[in-house]
Amino acid sequence: MSQIYGALSYYWDHKADLDAAIEADLQEAEAMRLEAGESPFVARLKAQGLLQ
């Protein structure tokens, strides 16, 4: 239980920094997803009418 308290305490003490790092990671992942484009698997599913 003390480890959970310690982790939560650390988060709340460094919330702004951690939230900014998480947001930066999310933006980087989204940019990579857009750059990669649609996978052949997803294209096949769309062609079969299984995805929109």
N, CA, C and O atoms as a GROMACS GRO file, in nm:
protein
  208
    1MET      N    1   0.082  -0.119   0.000
    1MET     CA    2   0.000   0.000   0.000
    1MET      C    3   0.087   0.126   0.000
    1MET      O    4   0.050   0.228  -0.058
    2SER      N    5   0.202   0.118   0.065
    2SER     CA    6   0.288   0.236   0.070
    2SER      C    7   0.345   0.270  -0.067
    2SER      O    8   0.370   0.388  -0.096
    3GLN      N    9   0.366   0.168  -0.152
    3GLN     CA   10   0.415   0.196  -0.287
    3GLN      C   11   0.310   0.269  -0.370
    3GLN      O   12   0.343   0.359  -0.448
    4ILE      N   13   0.185   0.232  -0.353
    4ILE     CA   14   0.076   0.301  -0.423
    4ILE      C   15   0.069   0.446  -0.377
    4ILE      O   16   0.059   0.538  -0.459
    5TYR      N   17   0.074   0.466  -0.247
    5TYR     CA   18   0.071   0.602  -0.193
    5TYR      C   19   0.189   0.682  -0.245
    5TYR      O   20   0.174   0.799  -0.282
    6GLY      N   21   0.307   0.620  -0.249
    6GLY     CA   22   0.426   0.689  -0.299
    6GLY      C   23   0.412   0.729  -0.444
    6GLY      O   24   0.451   0.839  -0.483
    7ALA      N   25   0.357   0.638  -0.526
    7ALA     CA   26   0.338   0.668  -0.669
    7ALA      C   27   0.238   0.782  -0.688
    7ALA      O   28   0.261   0.873  -0.767
    8LEU      N   29   0.128   0.776  -0.614
    8LEU     CA   30   0.028   0.882  -0.625
    8LEU      C   31   0.083   1.015  -0.575
    8LEU      O   32   0.057   1.120  -0.634
    9SER      N   33   0.157   1.010  -0.468
    9SER     CA   34   0.217   1.131  -0.412
    9SER      C   35   0.314   1.194  -0.512
    9SER      O   36   0.314   1.315  -0.532
   10TYR      N   37   0.395   1.110  -0.576
   10TYR     CA   38   0.490   1.160  -0.676
   10TYR      C   39   0.414   1.223  -0.792
   10TYR      O   40   0.450   1.331  -0.839
   11TYR      N   41   0.308   1.156  -0.838
   11TYR     CA   42   0.228   1.211  -0.948
   11TYR      C   43   0.173   1.348  -0.912
   11TYR      O   44   0.187   1.443  -0.990
   12TRP      N   45   0.112   1.360  -0.797
   12TRP     CA   46   0.050   1.487  -0.760
   12TRP      C   47   0.155   1.596  -0.738
   12TRP      O   48   0.127   1.714  -0.762
   13ASP      N   49   0.273   1.559  -0.692
   13ASP     CA   50   0.380   1.658  -0.674
   13ASP      C   51   0.439   1.704  -0.807
   13ASP      O   52   0.494   1.814  -0.815
   14HIS      N   53   0.428   1.621  -0.911
   14HIS     CA   54   0.488   1.652  -1.041
   14HIS      C   55   0.384   1.648  -1.153
   14HIS      O   56   0.418   1.621  -1.268
   15LYS      N   57   0.258   1.676  -1.119
   15LYS     CA   58   0.147   1.660  -1.213
   15LYS      C   59   0.166   1.738  -1.342
   15LYS      O   60   0.147   1.682  -1.450
   16ALA      N   61   0.203   1.862  -1.335
   16ALA     CA   62   0.216   1.944  -1.456
   16ALA      C   63   0.322   1.888  -1.549
   16ALA      O   64   0.300   1.878  -1.670
   17ASP      N   65   0.436   1.849  -1.494
   17ASP     CA   66   0.544   1.793  -1.577
   17ASP      C   67   0.503   1.660  -1.639
   17ASP      O   68   0.527   1.637  -1.758
   18LEU      N   69   0.443   1.574  -1.560
   18LEU     CA   70   0.402   1.443  -1.610
   18LEU      C   71   0.292   1.455  -1.714
   18LEU      O   72   0.295   1.386  -1.816
   19ASP      N   73   0.194   1.542  -1.690
   19ASP     CA   74   0.087   1.562  -1.787
   19ASP      C   75   0.141   1.619  -1.918
   19ASP      O   76   0.095   1.580  -2.025
   20ALA      N   77   0.237   1.709  -1.910
   20ALA     CA   78   0.298   1.765  -2.031
   20ALA      C   79   0.374   1.657  -2.108
   20ALA      O   80   0.368   1.653  -2.231
   21ALA      N   81   0.443   1.570  -2.038
   21ALA     CA   82   0.517   1.462  -2.104
   21ALA      C   83   0.421   1.364  -2.170
   21ALA      O   84   0.447   1.317  -2.281
   22ILE      N   85   0.312   1.332  -2.104
   22ILE     CA   86   0.211   1.242  -2.161
   22ILE      C   87   0.150   1.305  -2.285
   22ILE      O   88   0.133   1.237  -2.386
   23GLU      N   89   0.117   1.432  -2.280
   23GLU     CA   90   0.059   1.501  -2.395
   23GLU      C   91   0.157   1.503  -2.512
   23GLU      O   92   0.116   1.482  -2.626
   24ALA      N   93   0.284   1.528  -2.485
   24ALA     CA   94   0.385   1.527  -2.592
   24ALA      C   95   0.395   1.389  -2.655
   24ALA      O   96   0.407   1.378  -2.777
   25ASP      N   97   0.391   1.285  -2.574
   25ASP     CA   98   0.396   1.148  -2.626
   25ASP      C   99   0.274   1.118  -2.713
   25ASP      O  100   0.286   1.055  -2.818
   26LEU      N  101   0.157   1.162  -2.669
   26LEU     CA  102   0.035   1.140  -2.747
   26LEU      C  103   0.042   1.212  -2.881
   26LEU      O  104   0.001   1.156  -2.983
   27GLN      N  105   0.092   1.334  -2.882
   27GLN     CA  106   0.105   1.409  -3.006
   27GLN      C  107   0.204   1.342  -3.101
   27GLN      O  108   0.180   1.336  -3.221
   28GLU      N  109   0.314   1.292  -3.047
   28GLU     CA  110   0.413   1.222  -3.130
   28GLU      C  111   0.354   1.094  -3.189
   28GLU      O  112   0.376   1.064  -3.306
   29ALA      N  113   0.280   1.020  -3.109
   29ALA     CA  114   0.217   0.897  -3.157
   29ALA      C  115   0.116   0.927  -3.267
   29ALA      O  116   0.108   0.854  -3.366
   30GLU      N  117   0.038   1.033  -3.251
   30GLU     CA  118  -0.060   1.071  -3.352
   30GLU      C  119   0.009   1.112  -3.481
   30GLU      O  120  -0.037   1.076  -3.590
   31ALA      N  121   0.118   1.186  -3.472
   31ALA     CA  122   0.193   1.226  -3.591
   31ALA      C  123   0.248   1.103  -3.663
   31ALA      O  124   0.245   1.096  -3.786
   32MET      N  125   0.298   1.007  -3.588
   32MET     CA  126   0.350   0.884  -3.648
   32MET      C  127   0.238   0.805  -3.715
   32MET      O  128   0.258   0.748  -3.823
   33ARG      N  129   0.122   0.801  -3.652
   33ARG     CA  130   0.007   0.729  -3.709
   33ARG      C  131  -0.035   0.792  -3.840
   33ARG      O  132  -0.062   0.721  -3.937
   34LEU      N  133  -0.041   0.924  -3.844
   34LEU     CA  134  -0.079   0.994  -3.966
   34LEU      C  135   0.025   0.974  -4.076
   34LEU      O  136  -0.010   0.957  -4.193
   35GLU      N  137   0.151   0.977  -4.038
   35GLU     CA  138   0.260   0.960  -4.135
   35GLU      C  139   0.259   0.818  -4.194
   35GLU      O  140   0.289   0.800  -4.312
   36ALA      N  141   0.226   0.720  -4.113
   36ALA     CA  142   0.226   0.581  -4.158
   36ALA      C  143   0.114   0.553  -4.257
   36ALA      O  144   0.127   0.467  -4.344
   37GLY      N  145   0.006   0.626  -4.244
   37GLY     CA  146  -0.107   0.604  -4.334
   37GLY      C  147  -0.184   0.478  -4.300
   37GLY      O  148  -0.165   0.416  -4.195
   38GLU      N  149  -0.271   0.443  -4.392
   38GLU     CA  150  -0.359   0.329  -4.371
   38GLU      C  151  -0.285   0.198  -4.401
   38GLU      O  152  -0.213   0.188  -4.500
   39SER      N  153  -0.303   0.101  -4.316
   39SER     CA  154  -0.238  -0.029  -4.337
   39SER      C  155  -0.311  -0.106  -4.446
   39SER      O  156  -0.430  -0.083  -4.470
   40PRO      N  157  -0.242  -0.197  -4.512
   40PRO     CA  158  -0.308  -0.281  -4.613
   40PRO      C  159  -0.424  -0.362  -4.554
   40PRO      O  160  -0.525  -0.385  -4.621
   41PHE      N  161  -0.411  -0.404  -4.430
   41PHE     CA  162  -0.518  -0.479  -4.364
   41PHE      C  163  -0.644  -0.394  -4.352
   41PHE      O  164  -0.753  -0.441  -4.385
   42VAL      N  165  -0.630  -0.272  -4.307
   42VAL     CA  166  -0.745  -0.182  -4.293
   42VAL      C  167  -0.804  -0.152  -4.430
   42VAL      O  168  -0.926  -0.146  -4.445
   43ALA      N  169  -0.720  -0.133  -4.531
   43ALA     CA  170  -0.769  -0.108  -4.666
   43ALA      C  171  -0.853  -0.226  -4.716
   43ALA      O  172  -0.957  -0.205  -4.779
   44ARG      N  173  -0.808  -0.349  -4.690
   44ARG     CA  174  -0.886  -0.467  -4.731
   44ARG      C  175  -1.020  -0.472  -4.659
   44ARG      O  176  -1.122  -0.502  -4.720
   45LEU      N  177  -1.019  -0.444  -4.530
   45LEU     CA  178  -1.145  -0.445  -4.455
   45LEU      C  179  -1.242  -0.340  -4.508
   45LEU      O  180  -1.362  -0.366  -4.518
   46LYS      N  181  -1.191  -0.224  -4.542
   46LYS     CA  182  -1.277  -0.119  -4.598
   46LYS      C  183  -1.330  -0.161  -4.734
   46LYS      O  184  -1.447  -0.138  -4.765
   47ALA      N  185  -1.246  -0.223  -4.816
   47ALA     CA  186  -1.288  -0.269  -4.948
   47ALA      C  187  -1.397  -0.375  -4.938
   47ALA      O  188  -1.484  -0.385  -5.025
   48GLN      N  189  -1.394  -0.454  -4.832
   48GLN     CA  190  -1.494  -0.558  -4.810
   48GLN      C  191  -1.619  -0.503  -4.741
   48GLN      O  192  -1.715  -0.576  -4.719
   49GLY      N  193  -1.617  -0.375  -4.708
   49GLY     CA  194  -1.731  -0.314  -4.641
   49GLY      C  195  -1.740  -0.348  -4.494
   49GLY      O  196  -1.845  -0.329  -4.432
   50LEU      N  197  -1.631  -0.397  -4.437
   50LEU     CA  198  -1.633  -0.434  -4.296
   50LEU      C  199  -1.593  -0.318  -4.205
   50LEU      O  200  -1.616  -0.324  -4.084
   51LEU      N  201  -1.535  -0.214  -4.262
   51LEU     CA  202  -1.499  -0.092  -4.189
   51LEU      C  203  -1.545   0.028  -4.270
   51LEU      O  204  -1.561   0.020  -4.392
   52GLN      N  205  -1.564   0.136  -4.202
   52GLN     CA  206  -1.600   0.260  -4.271
   52GLN      C  207  -1.489   0.359  -4.263
   52GLN      O  208  -1.500   0.469  -4.316
   0.00000   0.00000   0.00000
